Amino acid sequence: MNDQLKQFYKEKEENINRQSGDKFKNLGVDFVKDTLDTQYSYNFSWMGRPIIAFPQDMLAMQEIIWEIKPDLIIETGVAHGGSIVYYASLLEMIGNDGLVIGIDIDIRNYNKELIEAHPMMKRIKLIEGSSVSKKVVDQVKEIANKKSRILVCLDSNHTHEHVLEELNLYASLTSTNSYCVVFDTIIEDLPEDHEWKRPWNKENNPKTAVREFLNSNDDFIIDKSIQNKLLITVAPDGYLKRIK
């Protein structure tokens, strides 16, 4: 790497570190809070499929995937399939034999048909069923046993109990120096008076599950440089890097 590039990356790291304080964190949380009612995350698609995610997080996922070059990505939560199509298209560009597993307790027929008809379906395997059921976990582990670089994304039921169970079942599949990304940890940072229409809330959410998981597992650390870089993210403290 030449000196100019070294200087560029040095300045970039310094700028990210400058964004690590509460001032910048609060700006990001305020943006998420202020766009809840307009369902900002529903505004985007990838190659024709709604992605239901923040573009900032998806760009971070692109950086991770390009760096790790996984041959398996496991995602719990499929919805319209935008994120699994996105991940599959990145693996297609990388050009290895990478596969994306999309797991959902209910893959609705109209979504399933469109995902299965998509050009990226050649790199996707859909599994319908609870992500924490033995039947599903056994299927995933059978595939994972044949892979060497694995990335895990947890984005299904966001209750503490469910996310913690997913972490206990899937995080160990993550390759060293790869990531287990837990989405929607932002729930804990949102206003106390927000009207939740689901069983999760400020005291019962993915971030509380991450904390409990990390208290008894030192194989992972929170890569805060990602959230400090993004500022706007639904996964603060959710980018877990496996270090051993």
Long-range contacts (C-beta under 8 A, 24 or more apart in sequence): 13-225, 16-225, 16-228, 16-229, 17-228, 19-228, 19-229, 19-231, 20-224, 20-228, 24-228, 24-231, 25-227, 25-231, 25-236, 27-231, 28-227, 28-230, 28-231, 28-232, 28-233, 28-236, 29-186, 29-189, 29-190, 29-236, 31-232, 32-186, 32-189, 32-190, 32-232, 32-234, 33-190, 33-191, 33-194, 36-190, 36-194, 41-234, 44-82, 45-82, 46-82, 46-83, 46-85, 46-86, 46-89, 47-85, 47-86, 47-89, 47-118, 47-119, 47-120, 48-85, 48-114, 48-118, 49-80, 49-81, 49-82, 49-85, 49-114, 49-115, 49-118, 50-79, 50-80, 50-82, 51-80, 51-82, 51-83, 51-86, 52-79, 52-80, 52-82, 52-83, 53-82, 53-83, 53-183, 53-234, 54-232, 54-233, 54-234, 56-230, 56-231, 56-232, 56-233, 57-183, 57-230, 57-233, 57-234, 57-235, 58-83, 58-86, 59-230, 60-226, 60-229, 60-230, 60-233, 60-239, 61-86, 61-87, 61-153, 61-181, 62-90, 64-151, 64-178, 64-179, 64-181, 65-90, 65-91, 65-94, 65-151, 66-90, 66-94, 68-149, 68-151, 68-175, 68-177, 68-178, 68-179, 69-94, 69-96, 69-98, 69-149, 70-98, 70-147, 70-149, 70-150, 70-151, 70-175, 70-178, 71-96, 71-97, 71-98, 71-99, 71-147, 71-148, 71-149, 71-150, 72-98, 72-99, 72-100, 72-101, 72-143, 72-144, 72-147, 72-149, 72-150, 72-151, 73-98, 73-99, 73-100, 73-101, 73-150, 73-151, 73-152, 73-153, 74-100, 74-101, 74-103, 74-140, 74-144, 74-150, 74-151, 74-152, 74-153, 74-170, 74-173, 75-100, 75-101, 75-102, 75-103, 75-152, 75-153, 75-154, 75-155, 76-103, 76-104, 76-131, 76-153, 76-154, 76-155, 76-156, 76-166, 76-170, 77-103, 77-104, 77-131, 77-154, 77-155, 77-156, 77-183, 78-102, 78-103, 78-104, 78-107, 78-111, 78-115, 78-126, 79-104, 79-111, 80-111, 80-114, 81-111, 81-114, 81-115, 81-118, 83-153, 83-155, 84-115, 84-124, 85-115, 85-118, 85-120, 85-124, 87-153, 88-120, 88-121, 88-123, 88-124, 89-120, 91-123, 92-120, 92-123, 98-123, 99-123, 99-124, 99-125, 99-143, 99-147, 100-124, 100-125, 101-125, 101-127, 101-140, 101-143, 102-126, 102-127, 103-127, 103-128, 103-129, 103-131, 103-136, 103-140, 103-156, 104-128, 104-131, 104-156, 105-129, 105-130, 105-131, 105-156, 105-157, 131-156, 131-157, 131-166, 131-169, 131-170, 132-162, 132-165, 132-166, 132-169, 137-169, 137-170, 140-170, 140-173, 141-173, 144-173, 148-175, 149-175, 149-178, 150-174, 150-175, 150-178, 151-175, 151-178, 151-179, 151-180, 151-181, 152-178, 152-179, 152-180, 152-181, 153-180, 153-181, 153-183, 154-180, 154-181, 154-182, 154-183, 154-206, 155-183, 155-184, 158-184, 158-187, 158-198, 158-200, 158-205, 158-206, 159-199, 159-200, 159-204, 159-205, 160-200, 160-204, 160-205, 160-206, 160-208, 160-209, 160-212, 161-204, 161-209, 162-209, 163-205, 163-206, 163-209, 163-210, 164-209, 164-212, 164-213, 167-209, 167-210, 167-213, 168-213, 171-213, 171-217, 171-219, 171-220, 171-240, 171-242, 172-219, 174-220, 174-240, 174-242, 175-242, 176-242, 176-243, 176-244, 177-241, 177-242, 177-243, 178-241, 178-242, 179-223, 179-239, 179-240, 179-241, 179-242, 180-220, 180-240, 180-242, 181-235, 181-238, 181-239, 181-240, 182-206, 182-207, 182-209, 182-210, 182-235, 182-238, 182-240, 183-234, 183-235, 183-238, 184-234, 184-235, 184-238, 185-210, 185-234, 185-235, 185-236, 185-237, 185-238, 186-233, 186-234, 186-235, 186-236, 189-236, 206-238, 207-236, 207-237, 207-238, 210-237, 210-238, 210-240, 211-237, 214-240, 218-244, 219-243, 219-244
